[in-house]
Amino acid sequence: MTTGKAVWRDGYWIVKPDEQPTEATFERLGTWNGSEVAEVELQFADPRRARPKQRALFFALLQDIWRWSGEPVDWLKEYFYARYTIRTQGDEISLANGTSNSVTEARYLLDDVVKFIFEYDVPIRSGYMLLPREESNFQYQCIKHRKCLICGRHADINHIDEVGMGRNRNHLDHTQARLSALCREHHQEFHQIGYQAFCSKYKLTGMGIKVDADTLKSIGLQGHYQEEGRNYERSLRE
């Protein structure tokens, strides 16, 4: 892997590697694509170090998984570290004090732990107050598993933006709307006090995401979706 710096200029990224390419590099490029233009994968380094709050959430969630599974926390830590290495094809991570890993890398690790908890319906106690409710991945998992964003109970799918009076929701393309998962109680409260007051009360910096049609159909949200250039209606029972 080659590292370097990238500058945005006149509508293009100009990439300058830290080390000059060798003759062997150009020979390999010529073998790969037969031209003077090479395709590259551009990744931006996050200079921010992993935050103490991310570390606290990680170990709090491991405590919850330990209570549910009986596996020791140290074993679970190494298990999720190993999953991270596999998913990133060789990168390593640690959330120990003084870690060199970035905020972005820590978030990628936490996304996997949160996904695990939703998939296996792990009861959350220690990590409850630290859950990243404002982040898109957490909100997506709530929608996918129909868990209330606020309390974790069974949820309805809430439209952040008003659908409009008299419109048949079964005929809407819900992929075009911002959605959230809220239980009946919090769903009612959301509509009573409004978006801004609701986010302020529950300390949300943002709420509502767009979700793909396959996920919405899998959870039984009836709608009129667009797929491969043709419309079709999905009639699924709640």
N, C-alpha and C positions, 0 to 999 in steps of 0.2 A: 504494500500500500504506500502511495506517495502522498505526503502532506504538503501544504502550501498556503497561499493566500489568494483570495478572490476579490476583484474590484468590479463594481457595476458601472458601466460606462456606455452611453449611447445605445441603450437597449440590449447590451450583451454583458455577460460575465467574462472578465479577463482573468484567467487563472495562471498564477506564477508559482511553480513548484519550489520547495525549499532547496532541492538539489537538482542540478541540471541533468536531463535525461542522457543516458549513454547511447552509444551506437547500437548496442544490443536492444535497448528499449525501442528505438525507431524500427529496427528489424522486426521485432515482435508486433508492433503496430501495423506495419505493412503486411505482415502475414495475416493479422486478424481481419482487416477490413479493406486492404488494397487501395487506400487513399491517404492523403495527407491530413485528413480530418479524423480525429479519434473521439469516440463517445466516452464520456466520463460520468461517474456518479459523484455529485457534489453534495457534501455533508458539511454543515456549519458547526464548528465547535462551540459549545456553550461554556463561557468563561465562569459562570456562577457555580460555586461548589454546592453540593447537596446540603439541604437545610436541616437544622435540628428537628424541625417539625416533621420532615419526611422520615427521619430516623425514628422519631417517637411513634409515628403512625405504623411504620414497618414492624417494630417490635411489639406494639400493642396488638396488632392483627395476628402476629405469631402467637401471642398469648391466647387469643381467642381460638385459633386453630388447634393449639395444644389442648385446651379444655375440651374441645369437640372430638379430637382424634386420639389424644393420648401420646402423640409423638413429642419428644422433647423439643424445646425451643431451639437449641443449638442445631439439632438435626434438621428442623424445618428451615432454619436460616441457610444452611448449606444446600438444602434441597432447592430453594428458590434462587440462590446464587447460581447453582448449576443449571437451572432452567434458563436463567438469563444468558449464561454463556452459550448454551445451545441455540437460543433464539437469535443471538447476535453473531453467531458463527465464530466464536472464539474470544469475544470481549469478556473481561472480568469486572466484577463490581464488589464493593464493600461499603456499607453504611456505618462502619466503625468511626469513632471520633477521629478527626483529622483526615477523613477520606479525600482522595483526589478526584472522585467521581463527581459528575456535574448534576445540576438540578434536573436536566432532561433525562439523564441516565437513571437517576433515582426514580423519576416519575414512571419510566418504562418498567422498572422493577415493580413498583407499587401497583401499576395497572394490572400486572400479571397476578399479584396477590389478591387484589380486589376481584378480578375475574374468577379466580379459584373460589373465593368465598361465596360469590353469587351462584356459581355452578353447583356447589355442594351444599348450599343453604346453611352455611356455618353461622351459628348465633354470634352476634357482635356485642361485646360488652366493653372491653378495655378500649377498643379503638373507635367507639361510637362517636364521641365528640370530635374526633380528629378526622373523620371521613371527609374526603375531598369532594363535597357535594357540588361545588361550582365547576368542576372539571368535566369535560365532555365524555370521557370514558366512563366515569362513575354514573353520569346521567344516562348514558347508553345502556349500561348494565341494569340500571333500575327499570328502564323501559323494556328491555329484552326479557327480564325475569318478573316483570310486573310487581316490583317492590317500590313502596313509597319512598320518594327522595328524602323525605323528612324523618319518617319514623320506621320504615322498613316493613310496614304491613302491606297486605295485598292492595294493589293499586289499580285505579282507572288510568286511561291515557288522556291527559289534559292538553288542550290546545292553548298555547300561550297567547296567540293572537285570536281574536274573536272570529268564529266561523261565520256568523251572521244568522239572523232570525229566519226560520222557515227553510233552511237548506238541509237536505238529506245527507247526513254524514256518511252513509253507506255509498254515496256516489262521489265522494271527494277523493282527490289524490293527496293522501296524507303525507306523502314524501315532500310536498312543497310547503309544509307547515312546521313551525317550531313546536316540539312536543315535550312533555314531561310526564313522569309517573307520580301520581298523588293518590293516597287513600281517599275514601269518601269524605272524611273529616277535613283533611287538608285541602282537598279539591274544592270543597264548599268555601273554606276560609279564603282560598286564593281569589275566588270570584267575588267574595264579599269585600275584601280590603284592597284588592288590586295588586298588580305586579310589583310596583316599587315598594309598597308597604310590606308585602309578603317577603320579598328578598331582604329587606332591612331587618325584619323580625327574626328571620332564620339565618342571617349573616351570609347570604348568597351574593357573590359578586356577579353572577350571571345565571340565567335559568332558561332552559329550552334549547333543544337541538333538533336538527333534521335527521331522519332515520330512513334507511333504505327499505324498499318495498318487500324484500324477502323477509326481513326481520319483522316488519309490521304484519305481514300475512301469517308468519309463524306464531304470533301471539294472538291471532284472531281478530285483528282490527280490520273490519270490513271497509272496502274502499274501491274506488275506480282508478286503478293504477295504469301507468304507461310502462309497457315492456316491449323492447325490440320493435318500436314503431307502431304498436297496435294497442288499443285499449281493451281491457277486459275487467269484468267485475268479479270480485272474490266474495263468495258468500260463505263465511265461516261463522260458526256459533261461538258466542263468548264462553 
